[in-house]
Amino acid sequence: MTRHLIARRDLVCSLPEPGWNYGHERSPFYRHEIANGATYVIYNRRMMTASLATCDRVQAYWALRKGVARHNTGELPTEFRGPDAERLLDRLMTRDVSRMKPGRSAYGVACWPDGGVLVDGVLIRLAEDRFWYVQADGDFIGWARAHGLGMDVEIADPQSWVQQVQGPKSFDLLADACDDGMPENFRYFDAREVAMGGQTALITRTGYTGELGFEIYTRPDMDHDALWDHIAAAGARHGMVDISLDGMDIRRIEAAILNNVSDMDHTTSAWAAGLGPFVHLAKPDFLGRDALDAMADRRARIHGIACKAAEPLIGGPVARGGREIGHVTASGWSPYLEQGVAYVRLADADDLDPRPVEVMGFDLAMHEAAIVDLPFYDAEKRIPRGLEAVAW
C-alpha cells in the first residue's frame, strides 16, 4: 500500500494567459484571491483557495484561535422551493427535516440506499416551502432531481458563494459590518438576512473551524467587490486576516469536522463515520434507512491520531505491532497542542484498542502515536456557541 506514497500534493495555479477553464468556476472574489497569491483545489467544480502567499497555515491558524479570519469556501448551495420541498428533503436526509423551523439551519447528511455517505452539509430553512442545502463535495444535485420527479418542487442553483468569517473576534466584526448592528438573539445555527454596506445578504451562524463565527451567502445580483471591500474595512478595524483552506484544515481536524469524499465516502456508512446522532430512525422513511437500521455494528471507524514526533502523512498507514489497521485521511500540525493531529479510518472497528499505534509521517518513517477520541478538545462545542472565551 505504501510504495507509491510521497510527501507531495497537487494544487491548481492560475496563469496569466488566455484559455478556457474546463468544468470549474471562479469565485466572484477571484481577483482578490489572486492578489493574495492564491493556489487552489477544485471543490464542487469550484476553485477554492488552498494556500495564500500573504498568510501561511500557522498564521491562519492563530488568526482563527485568537482573532478573526475570512475564507472564501467552495461550498455549493442548492435551493429547494415549493409545496413538496420538505417532503423531498425528508426523503433525502437522514435527519427529520419536518422539525426544522424557518430561520434555522442544521447539519444534514444524505446516504446511498446501502447506508453509505453520499454527501453532508448545512440545510437552511428559509421559509415553510423554501430551503437551501449548502453541500460539501459530492454528487447530490442530480440525485435530488431524480428523486424529486413527480413532486411539486423546484430545484435550482441560486448562484451563491459562501464566505466564512471565523474566530473569537468575529462577532465584533459582524456588529461593525451590519448596517443595523449585531442581529438580535443570533443563536448557534440561526439564519438571518442582514444589510451590509447597503446590500442584503443571508448569514448563518455556522462554520468549518470549531470557532465562533458566521458565514455570508452572496447573491448573483449583488456588487461582490463592494461586499468584499465592506467586510475588509470592518475587518481592518478588528485585525481580520484573509486565509486559505490550509489554516482552516488544522482547526477543523481538532474540532472533528469531517470532509466528504476524503474522510468519509460511499464505502463508509453513516454509523462508521460517527454520524449516528444525525440518523433519525424514528422517521418513517429516508434513503438508506432500511440498510442503516439493519446494521448490527454501529461503531465509528473514524478516530483521532495524536503524534508528538511528526505530522502524519495523508494516505499513510496506521499500524499496531507491524500490522496495518487503517490509514490517515487528513492531518496537520497543531500549534496549540504542539503535536501532529490526524484522522485514522480503521478497516475494522475491533482495532480501536489498545490505543498506542505507529503512524507514517511526511518523512515516510513510522512514528509512535496514539488513537484518541474526537474532538481533540471542546467536546461540548462551547467555543462556537460563544460560551467559552480562551485566555491566551
Secondary structure as the mmCIF struct_conf table of DSSP 4:
data_model
#
loop_
_struct_conf.conf_type_id
_struct_conf.id
_struct_conf.beg_label_comp_id
_struct_conf.beg_label_asym_id
_struct_conf.beg_label_seq_id
_struct_conf.end_label_comp_id
_struct_conf.end_label_asym_id
_struct_conf.end_label_seq_id
TURN_TY1_P TURN_TY1_P1 ARG A 3 HIS A 4
BEND BEND1 ALA A 7 ALA A 7
STRN STRN1 VAL A 12 VAL A 12
BEND BEND2 PRO A 16 GLU A 17
BEND BEND3 GLY A 23 GLY A 23
STRN STRN2 GLU A 25 GLU A 25
TURN_TY1_P TURN_TY1_P2 PRO A 28 PHE A 29
HELX_RH_AL_P HELX_RH_AL_P1 TYR A 30 ALA A 35
TURN_TY1_P TURN_TY1_P3 ASN A 36 GLY A 37
STRN STRN3 ALA A 38 TYR A 43
TURN_TY1_P TURN_TY1_P4 ASN A 44 ARG A 45
STRN STRN4 ARG A 46 LEU A 52
TURN_TY1_P TURN_TY1_P5 ALA A 53 THR A 54
STRN STRN5 CYS A 55 CYS A 55
HELX_RH_AL_P HELX_RH_AL_P2 ARG A 57 LYS A 66
BEND BEND4 GLY A 67 GLY A 67
STRN STRN6 ALA A 69 ASN A 72
STRN STRN7 LEU A 76 ARG A 81
BEND BEND5 GLY A 82 GLY A 82
TURN_TY1_P TURN_TY1_P6 PRO A 83 ASP A 84
HELX_RH_AL_P HELX_RH_AL_P3 ALA A 85 LEU A 92
STRN STRN8 MET A 93 MET A 93
BEND BEND6 THR A 94 ARG A 95
HELX_RH_3T_P HELX_RH_3T_P1 VAL A 97 ARG A 99
TURN_TY1_P TURN_TY1_P7 PRO A 102 GLY A 103
STRN STRN9 ARG A 104 CYS A 111
TURN_TY1_P TURN_TY1_P8 PRO A 113 ASP A 114
BEND BEND7 GLY A 115 GLY A 115
STRN STRN10 GLY A 116 GLY A 116
STRN STRN11 VAL A 117 ALA A 127
TURN_TY1_P TURN_TY1_P9 GLU A 128 ASP A 129
STRN STRN12 ARG A 130 GLN A 135
BEND BEND8 ASP A 137 ASP A 139
HELX_RH_AL_P HELX_RH_AL_P4 ILE A 141 HIS A 147
TURN_TY1_P TURN_TY1_P10 GLY A 148 GLY A 150
BEND BEND9 MET A 151 ASP A 152
STRN STRN13 GLU A 154 ALA A 156
STRN STRN14 VAL A 162 GLN A 166
BEND BEND10 GLY A 167 GLY A 167
TURN_TY1_P TURN_TY1_P11 PRO A 168 LYS A 169
HELX_RH_AL_P HELX_RH_AL_P5 SER A 170 ALA A 177
STRN STRN15 CYS A 178 CYS A 178
TURN_TY1_P TURN_TY1_P12 ASP A 179 ASP A 180
BEND BEND11 MET A 182 MET A 182
HELX_LH_PP_P HELX_LH_PP_P1 PRO A 183 PRO A 183
TURN_TY1_P TURN_TY1_P13 GLU A 184 ASN A 185
TURN_TY1_P TURN_TY1_P14 TYR A 188 PHE A 189
STRN STRN16 ASP A 190 ASP A 190
STRN STRN17 ALA A 191 MET A 196
TURN_TY1_P TURN_TY1_P15 GLY A 197 GLY A 198
STRN STRN18 GLN A 199 THR A 204
BEND BEND12 ARG A 205 ARG A 205
BEND BEND13 TYR A 208 LEU A 212
STRN STRN19 GLY A 213 TYR A 217
TURN_TY1_P TURN_TY1_P16 PRO A 220 ASP A 221
BEND BEND14 MET A 222 MET A 222
HELX_RH_AL_P HELX_RH_AL_P6 HIS A 224 ALA A 236
TURN_TY1_P TURN_TY1_P17 ARG A 237 GLY A 239
STRN STRN20 VAL A 241 ASP A 242
HELX_RH_AL_P HELX_RH_AL_P7 LEU A 245 GLU A 254
TURN_TY1_P TURN_TY1_P18 ALA A 255 ALA A 256
STRN STRN21 ASN A 260 ASN A 260
TURN_TY1_P TURN_TY1_P19 VAL A 261 ASP A 263
STRN STRN22 MET A 264 MET A 264
TURN_TY1_P TURN_TY1_P20 HIS A 266 THR A 267
BEND BEND15 THR A 268 THR A 268
STRN STRN23 SER A 269 SER A 269
TURN_TY1_P TURN_TY1_P21 ALA A 270 GLY A 274
HELX_RH_3T_P HELX_RH_3T_P2 GLY A 276 PHE A 278
TURN_TY1_P TURN_TY1_P22 LEU A 281 ALA A 282
BEND BEND16 LYS A 283 PRO A 284
TURN_TY1_P TURN_TY1_P23 LEU A 287 GLY A 288
HELX_RH_AL_P HELX_RH_AL_P8 ARG A 289 ALA A 294
BEND BEND17 ALA A 296 ALA A 296
STRN STRN24 ILE A 302 CYS A 307
BEND BEND18 LYS A 308 ALA A 309
HELX_LH_PP_P HELX_LH_PP_P2 GLU A 311 GLU A 311
STRN STRN25 PRO A 312 PRO A 312
HELX_LH_PP_P HELX_LH_PP_P3 LEU A 313 LEU A 313
TURN_TY1_P TURN_TY1_P24 ILE A 314 GLY A 315
STRN STRN26 PRO A 317 ARG A 320
TURN_TY1_P TURN_TY1_P25 GLY A 321 GLY A 322
STRN STRN27 ARG A 323 SER A 334
TURN_TY1_P TURN_TY1_P26 PRO A 335 GLU A 338
STRN STRN28 GLN A 339 LEU A 346
BEND BEND19 ALA A 347 ASP A 348
HELX_RH_3T_P HELX_RH_3T_P3 ALA A 349 ASP A 351
BEND BEND20 PRO A 354 PRO A 354
STRN STRN29 PRO A 356 MET A 360
STRN STRN30 GLY A 361 GLY A 361
TURN_TY1_P TURN_TY1_P27 PHE A 362 ASP A 363
BEND BEND21 LEU A 364 LEU A 364
STRN STRN31 MET A 366 VAL A 372
BEND BEND22 LEU A 374 TYR A 377
TURN_TY1_P TURN_TY1_P28 ALA A 379 GLU A 380
TURN_TY1_P TURN_TY1_P29 ARG A 382 GLY A 386
#
